[in-house]
Amino acid sequence: MRREAATRASSRAKKLIEPFDIKEIDMKFWQLYVSTKNLLSRQDGQDLIEYALVVALIAFAAIGGMGSLAGSINSAFVQIGTTLTSAMA
Protein backbone atom coordinates (compact mmCIF):
# COMPACT_ATOMS: atom_id res chain seq x y z
CA MET A 1 0.00 0.00 0.00
CA ARG A 2 2.77 2.45 0.87
CA ARG A 3 4.65 1.41 -2.22
CA GLU A 4 1.63 2.21 -4.43
CA ALA A 5 1.22 5.61 -2.75
CA ALA A 6 4.92 6.34 -3.29
CA THR A 7 4.62 5.33 -6.96
CA ARG A 8 1.58 7.58 -7.42
CA ALA A 9 3.35 10.46 -5.68
CA SER A 10 6.39 9.91 -7.87
CA SER A 11 4.31 9.93 -11.05
CA ARG A 12 2.54 13.13 -9.91
CA ALA A 13 5.88 14.80 -9.20
CA LYS A 14 7.17 13.71 -12.60
CA LYS A 15 4.11 15.26 -14.25
CA LEU A 16 4.72 18.51 -12.37
CA ILE A 17 8.37 18.57 -13.38
CA GLU A 18 7.73 17.66 -17.03
CA PRO A 19 4.35 19.17 -17.92
CA PHE A 20 5.12 19.32 -21.67
CA ASP A 21 5.93 16.72 -24.20
CA ILE A 22 9.32 17.23 -25.89
CA LYS A 23 7.70 17.08 -29.35
CA GLU A 24 5.25 19.77 -28.29
CA ILE A 25 8.10 22.02 -27.12
CA ASP A 26 9.98 21.44 -30.38
CA MET A 27 6.85 22.37 -32.33
CA LYS A 28 6.39 25.57 -30.30
CA PHE A 29 10.03 26.58 -30.90
CA TRP A 30 9.63 25.82 -34.62
CA GLN A 31 6.51 27.99 -34.79
CA LEU A 32 8.34 30.79 -32.95
CA TYR A 33 11.27 30.49 -35.38
CA VAL A 34 9.03 30.61 -38.45
CA SER A 35 7.04 33.57 -37.08
CA THR A 36 10.22 35.50 -36.29
CA LYS A 37 11.71 34.72 -39.70
CA ASN A 38 8.54 35.90 -41.46
CA LEU A 39 8.45 39.08 -39.38
CA LEU A 40 12.05 39.94 -40.19
CA SER A 41 11.72 39.22 -43.91
CA ARG A 42 8.59 41.33 -44.49
CA GLN A 43 9.13 44.31 -46.76
CA ASP A 44 5.81 46.12 -46.31
CA GLY A 45 7.22 49.08 -44.40
CA GLN A 46 10.23 49.59 -46.66
CA ASP A 47 8.20 51.32 -49.37
CA LEU A 48 6.84 53.84 -46.89
CA ILE A 49 10.34 54.63 -45.63
CA GLU A 50 11.62 55.08 -49.18
CA TYR A 51 8.80 57.52 -49.99
CA ALA A 52 9.50 59.46 -46.79
CA LEU A 53 13.18 59.74 -47.72
CA VAL A 54 12.31 60.99 -51.22
CA VAL A 55 9.92 63.59 -49.78
CA ALA A 56 12.60 64.73 -47.30
CA LEU A 57 15.14 65.05 -50.12
CA ILE A 58 12.70 67.13 -52.19
CA ALA A 59 11.96 69.31 -49.14
CA PHE A 60 15.67 69.96 -48.52
CA ALA A 61 16.20 70.80 -52.21
CA ALA A 62 13.23 73.16 -52.12
CA ILE A 63 14.51 74.86 -48.97
CA GLY A 64 17.93 75.29 -50.57
CA GLY A 65 16.41 76.64 -53.77
CA MET A 66 14.11 79.04 -51.93
CA GLY A 67 17.04 81.15 -50.73
CA SER A 68 18.25 81.70 -54.28
CA LEU A 69 14.74 82.25 -55.60
CA ALA A 70 13.90 84.70 -52.81
CA GLY A 71 17.03 86.74 -53.65
CA SER A 72 16.04 86.87 -57.32
CA ILE A 73 12.46 87.91 -56.54
CA ASN A 74 13.69 90.56 -54.10
CA SER A 75 16.06 92.09 -56.68
CA ALA A 76 13.26 92.09 -59.29
CA PHE A 77 10.93 93.99 -56.95
CA VAL A 78 13.72 96.44 -56.05
CA GLN A 79 14.29 97.06 -59.77
CA ILE A 80 10.55 97.56 -60.35
CA GLY A 81 10.39 99.96 -57.39
CA THR A 82 13.40 101.92 -58.68
CA THR A 83 11.88 102.14 -62.16
CA LEU A 84 8.54 103.35 -60.80
CA THR A 85 10.22 105.88 -58.54
CA SER A 86 12.29 107.22 -61.47
CA ALA A 87 9.19 107.44 -63.68
CA MET A 88 7.22 109.36 -61.02
CA ALA A 89 9.92 111.95 -60.51
Sequence and secondary structure as in RCSB ss.txt:
>XXXX:A:sequence
MRREAATRASSRAKKLIEPFDIKEIDMKFWQLYVSTKNLLSRQDGQDLIEYALVVALIAFAAIGGMGSLAGSINS
AFVQIGTTLTSAMA
>XXXX:A:secstr
 HHHHHHHHHHHHHHHH  S HHHHHHHHHHHHHHHHHHHH  HHHHHHHHHHHHHHHHHHHHHHHHHHHHHHHH
HHHHHHHHHHHHH 
